[in-house]
Amino acid sequence: MSSIISGFQEYSKEALRAARYIGQGFAVTLDHMNRTAITIQYPYEKLIPSERFRGRIHFEFDKCIACEVCVRVCPINLPVVDWEFQRPMKKKQLKSYSIDFGVCIFCGNCVEYCPTNCLSMTEEYELSAYNRHELNYDQTALGRLPVSAAKDPMIQPVLSLGYLDKGVINSPNDTRTITDHS
Protein backbone atom coordinates (compact mmCIF):
# COMPACT_ATOMS: atom_id res chain seq x y z
CA MET A 1 0.00 0.00 0.00
CA SER A 2 2.84 2.41 0.80
CA SER A 3 4.33 1.80 -2.67
CA ILE A 4 1.04 2.90 -4.25
CA ILE A 5 1.00 6.07 -2.14
CA SER A 6 4.66 6.87 -2.88
CA GLY A 7 4.01 6.22 -6.60
CA PHE A 8 1.02 8.56 -6.49
CA GLN A 9 3.12 11.23 -4.72
CA GLU A 10 5.86 10.95 -7.40
CA TYR A 11 3.27 11.16 -10.14
CA SER A 12 1.71 14.27 -8.58
CA LYS A 13 5.15 15.95 -8.23
CA GLU A 14 5.90 15.29 -11.92
CA ALA A 15 2.46 16.56 -12.92
CA LEU A 16 2.95 19.77 -10.93
CA ARG A 17 6.41 20.28 -12.46
CA ALA A 18 4.98 19.80 -15.97
CA ALA A 19 2.14 22.22 -15.19
CA ARG A 20 4.69 24.81 -13.98
CA TYR A 21 6.66 24.49 -17.24
CA ILE A 22 3.50 24.87 -19.29
CA GLY A 23 2.53 27.90 -17.18
CA GLN A 24 5.93 29.52 -17.76
CA GLY A 25 5.59 29.03 -21.52
CA PHE A 26 2.08 30.44 -21.45
CA ALA A 27 3.33 33.49 -19.50
CA VAL A 28 5.92 34.15 -22.24
CA THR A 29 3.19 33.85 -24.88
CA LEU A 30 0.95 36.32 -23.03
CA ASP A 31 3.88 38.72 -22.62
CA HIS A 32 4.50 38.70 -26.37
CA MET A 33 0.80 39.20 -27.13
CA ASN A 34 0.87 42.53 -25.26
CA ARG A 35 3.74 43.94 -27.34
CA THR A 36 3.26 46.02 -30.46
CA ALA A 37 4.28 44.48 -33.77
CA ILE A 38 7.68 45.48 -35.16
CA THR A 39 7.14 43.94 -38.59
CA ILE A 40 7.23 46.40 -41.47
CA GLN A 41 5.31 46.12 -44.74
CA TYR A 42 8.46 45.88 -46.86
CA PRO A 43 7.75 47.23 -50.30
CA TYR A 44 5.76 50.15 -48.90
CA GLU A 45 7.77 50.78 -45.74
CA LYS A 46 11.55 50.65 -45.59
CA LEU A 47 14.05 50.90 -42.79
CA ILE A 48 16.35 53.88 -42.99
CA PRO A 49 19.93 52.62 -42.72
CA SER A 50 22.36 54.14 -40.26
CA GLU A 51 24.81 56.84 -41.25
CA ARG A 52 27.71 54.39 -41.56
CA PHE A 53 25.74 51.69 -43.42
CA ARG A 54 27.79 49.92 -46.10
CA GLY A 55 25.51 49.39 -49.08
CA ARG A 56 26.13 49.38 -52.84
CA ILE A 57 29.27 51.20 -53.97
CA HIS A 58 28.93 54.41 -55.99
CA PHE A 59 31.70 55.13 -58.53
CA GLU A 60 32.64 58.43 -60.17
CA PHE A 61 34.38 57.69 -63.46
CA ASP A 62 35.86 61.19 -63.93
CA LYS A 63 37.72 61.14 -60.59
CA CYS A 64 39.36 57.72 -61.03
CA ILE A 65 43.07 57.74 -61.90
CA ALA A 66 43.30 53.96 -62.42
CA CYS A 67 45.81 53.55 -59.59
CA GLU A 68 44.26 50.15 -58.66
CA VAL A 69 44.61 50.75 -54.93
CA CYS A 70 41.03 49.48 -54.57
CA VAL A 71 42.03 46.16 -56.12
CA ARG A 72 45.10 45.78 -53.88
CA VAL A 73 43.23 46.47 -50.62
CA CYS A 74 40.22 44.30 -51.52
CA PRO A 75 40.41 40.96 -49.66
CA ILE A 76 39.15 39.16 -52.78
CA ASN A 77 40.70 41.40 -55.52
CA LEU A 78 37.20 42.23 -56.68
CA PRO A 79 37.14 45.51 -58.63
CA VAL A 80 38.08 44.97 -62.28
CA VAL A 81 39.98 48.00 -63.56
CA ASP A 82 40.77 48.17 -67.27
CA TRP A 83 43.06 50.98 -68.38
CA GLU A 84 45.54 51.88 -71.09
CA PHE A 85 48.72 53.90 -70.86
CA GLN A 86 48.66 57.19 -72.77
CA ARG A 87 52.23 57.78 -73.95
CA PRO A 88 51.90 61.45 -74.92
CA MET A 89 50.47 62.39 -71.50
CA LYS A 90 52.53 59.72 -69.66
CA LYS A 91 49.64 58.58 -67.51
CA LYS A 92 46.96 55.90 -67.32
CA GLN A 93 43.52 56.42 -68.80
CA LEU A 94 40.63 54.42 -67.38
CA LYS A 95 38.69 52.41 -69.96
CA SER A 96 36.26 50.45 -67.75
CA TYR A 97 35.58 49.68 -64.10
CA SER A 98 33.28 46.99 -62.70
CA ILE A 99 32.37 45.31 -59.41
CA ASP A 100 30.50 42.02 -59.00
CA PHE A 101 28.17 42.47 -56.02
CA GLY A 102 27.43 38.75 -56.00
CA VAL A 103 30.97 38.28 -54.66
CA CYS A 104 31.54 41.57 -52.80
CA ILE A 105 31.66 41.31 -49.00
CA PHE A 106 30.98 45.06 -48.49
CA CYS A 107 34.02 45.52 -46.28
CA GLY A 108 34.52 49.13 -47.44
CA ASN A 109 38.30 48.90 -47.88
CA CYS A 110 38.11 50.15 -51.47
CA VAL A 111 36.20 53.25 -50.36
CA GLU A 112 38.46 53.91 -47.39
CA TYR A 113 41.77 53.69 -49.27
CA CYS A 114 40.80 55.36 -52.57
CA PRO A 115 43.16 58.36 -52.94
CA THR A 116 40.78 60.38 -55.14
CA ASN A 117 37.52 59.56 -53.27
CA CYS A 118 35.88 58.31 -56.46
CA LEU A 119 34.26 55.45 -54.50
CA SER A 120 31.60 55.85 -51.82
CA MET A 121 29.08 53.65 -50.04
CA THR A 122 25.37 54.28 -50.60
CA GLU A 123 22.24 53.37 -48.63
CA GLU A 124 21.11 50.91 -51.31
CA TYR A 125 20.69 47.38 -49.98
CA GLU A 126 18.26 45.94 -52.54
CA LEU A 127 20.68 44.04 -54.75
CA SER A 128 18.69 40.92 -55.53
CA ALA A 129 18.51 39.50 -59.05
CA TYR A 130 17.24 36.36 -60.72
CA ASN A 131 20.52 35.87 -62.58
CA ARG A 132 23.86 36.21 -60.76
CA HIS A 133 25.43 37.86 -63.79
CA GLU A 134 23.09 40.82 -63.32
CA LEU A 135 24.97 41.65 -60.11
CA ASN A 136 28.10 42.56 -62.09
CA TYR A 137 27.86 46.37 -62.27
CA ASP A 138 29.93 48.35 -64.77
CA GLN A 139 30.94 52.00 -64.42
CA THR A 140 27.58 53.18 -65.81
CA ALA A 141 25.54 51.19 -63.27
CA LEU A 142 27.95 52.11 -60.46
CA GLY A 143 27.62 55.79 -61.38
CA ARG A 144 23.86 55.92 -60.74
CA LEU A 145 22.93 57.28 -57.34
CA PRO A 146 20.03 55.45 -55.67
CA VAL A 147 16.95 57.31 -54.42
CA SER A 148 17.08 57.60 -50.65
CA ALA A 149 14.29 55.78 -48.80
CA ALA A 150 13.72 58.91 -46.72
CA LYS A 151 13.12 61.05 -49.85
CA ASP A 152 11.02 58.63 -51.91
CA PRO A 153 7.39 59.88 -51.83
CA MET A 154 5.94 56.40 -52.48
CA ILE A 155 7.62 54.85 -49.44
CA GLN A 156 6.97 55.46 -45.78
CA PRO A 157 10.38 55.43 -44.04
CA VAL A 158 10.64 53.53 -40.76
CA LEU A 159 13.36 54.36 -38.30
CA SER A 160 15.27 51.27 -37.30
CA LEU A 161 15.38 50.59 -33.58
CA GLY A 162 19.11 49.93 -33.56
CA TYR A 163 20.11 53.27 -35.03
CA LEU A 164 18.20 55.76 -32.88
CA ASP A 165 19.62 57.90 -30.14
CA LYS A 166 19.96 56.14 -26.83
CA GLY A 167 16.67 55.96 -24.98
CA VAL A 168 14.05 56.91 -27.58
CA ILE A 169 12.01 54.99 -30.14
CA ASN A 170 9.77 57.00 -32.46
CA SER A 171 7.45 55.24 -34.83
CA PRO A 172 4.19 56.44 -36.38
CA ASN A 173 2.05 54.27 -34.08
CA ASP A 174 4.12 54.07 -30.93
CA THR A 175 6.28 56.30 -28.78
CA ARG A 176 8.21 54.46 -26.10
CA THR A 177 11.24 55.10 -23.98
CA ILE A 178 14.01 52.56 -23.65
CA THR A 179 15.96 52.54 -20.42
CA ASP A 180 19.53 51.36 -20.26
CA HIS A 181 20.10 48.94 -17.38
CA SER A 182 23.87 48.90 -17.48
Secondary structure by P-SEA (a helix, b strand, c coil): caaaaaaaaaaaaaaaaaaaaaaaaaaaaaaaaaccccccccccbbbbbccccccbbbbbccccccccccccccccccbbbbbbbbccccbbbbcccccccccccccccccccccccccccccccccccccccccccccccccccccccccccccbbbbbcccccccccccccbbbbbbbcc
